[in-house]
Amino acid sequence: MNRTAHTRTGKKVTAVGGAGWTVLSALFATLITVLLLLLTALIIKSINPADGVISVISTVIKIIGCFFAVNTAIRKISMQPMLLGLISAVLYILLSAALFIALGGTQFDLRTLFVDVLLGAAAGVLFGLVLGRKSKYALNK
């Protein structure tokens, strides 16, 4: 049995459709991240910063990706915003890590993945809390 939620327009969003939108939001955020990483690589190549700066930039890009994943999911799915933020951000982190491994990431570390998942979970809950007022969940109350 599918759970359904009513939106303001009267359309129903099923739980299965919500899962699809969550995956699409994570894929959209991954695309944004790839574009940001390509732009950052061009900038890094020209200015040649220290290694510590590169890791900070990488973390900021991951947080930006979490924002896009949560923002896209919250606008389309009627679900508790903090939980939706957690799910979509962690899914984004896992998809981007899988893409990195598939593209030949040679320095993959399980501890780094664990820290990235925790970072994504924290950012997802925070963005879910902040963006919750725009959510369909908040509009249905």
N, C-alpha and C positions, 0 to 999 in steps of 0.2 A: 504494500500500500504506500503510495507516494504522499508525502506531506506537502501541502500547498500553502502558499501565502498569497494574500491579495495585495496588489499594489494600488496606488491611487487611481490608476486608469482602469482598474477592474481586471487586468490581466493576472493570470496566475503564474507564479514561478515555482516550478517543482523542485524538489531536492536534487533530482538528477540534473536538471538544467542549471541549478546553482553550482553543482560540481563542475559542469562543463565551463561555466563562466569563470570559476576559480582557476581552472587550468589555463584558460585563455588569458586571464589577467597575469598569471605567472609567465606565460610565454611572451606576452607583450612587454613585460618588465625585463625579461631576458634579452629581447631584441633591443630595447633602449640601452641596457647595460653593454651589449656588444658594441653599439654605436658610440657610447661614451668611452669605452675602452680603446676603440680605434682612434678616436680624437685625442685621448690622453696619450696614447703611444706616439702619435705624431708630435705632440708638444714635448713629451719626455725626451724624444730623440733629439730635438733641437736644443733643449736647455740642459740636459744631462744632470738631473738632481741626485741627491743622496738616496741610498736604499730605504732609509726610514721615511722619507717623503713619499716614496712610491707606495709603501704599504699603507700609509694614511690615506692617500688618494684612492687606493683600491677599496679601503673600508668605506670611505665616503660614497663611492660609486655603488657599493652594495646597499648602503642605506637608501640612496636615491632609488635604486631598483625596488627595494621593499616598499617605498612610498608609492611608486607607480603600481605595483601589484595590489596593494591594499586599496588605493584610491579607485582603481578600475573595478575591483571586486565589490567594494562597498556601494558603488553607484548602481550595480546591476542585481545584487542579490539581497533578499530580505532575510537577514540573519543577524544575530547578536554581533555588533561591530568588532568588539575586542577578540572574540573567537574567530570571526572571519578574517580579521587582520593577522592573527596568529597563523591560521592555516595557509592563507595565501602567501605570506612572507616566507614561511618555512618551505613551502612548495617551490617558491621562486629560488631560494637558496639552493635547494636540492637539484632543481633543473639547471641552474647555472653551473653548479659543480659537475653535473653529469656532462654538460656541454664542454666544459674545460677539459675533462678527462677524455672525452671523445675526440677533441681536437689535438690531443697529444700532450696534455699537461704532464710534464715529467716530474714535477716536484709536488705530487699529491701527498698529503699527510692527513691521516684520520683525525688527529687532534685539531688541525686547522679547520677541517670540515665541522667538527663538533662545536668549536668556537663560533664559526660562521652561522651554524644553525641556532645557537643561543642568541647571537646578535640579531639574526632575522626574527626570532621569536619575540625578543624584547622590542625591536623596532616595530614589528607587526602589531603587537598589543598597544603600543604607544600611539601609532598612527590610527589604529582602529578606534582608540579612545578619542583622539583629536578629531578625526573625520567622521565620527559616529553621528553627528548632527545632519550630515548630508545623506546618510544611508536610508534605504527604503524601509529598514527596520524602524528607524526613528519616525519616519513619515507615517507609518501605519499605526503608531500608538495614539 
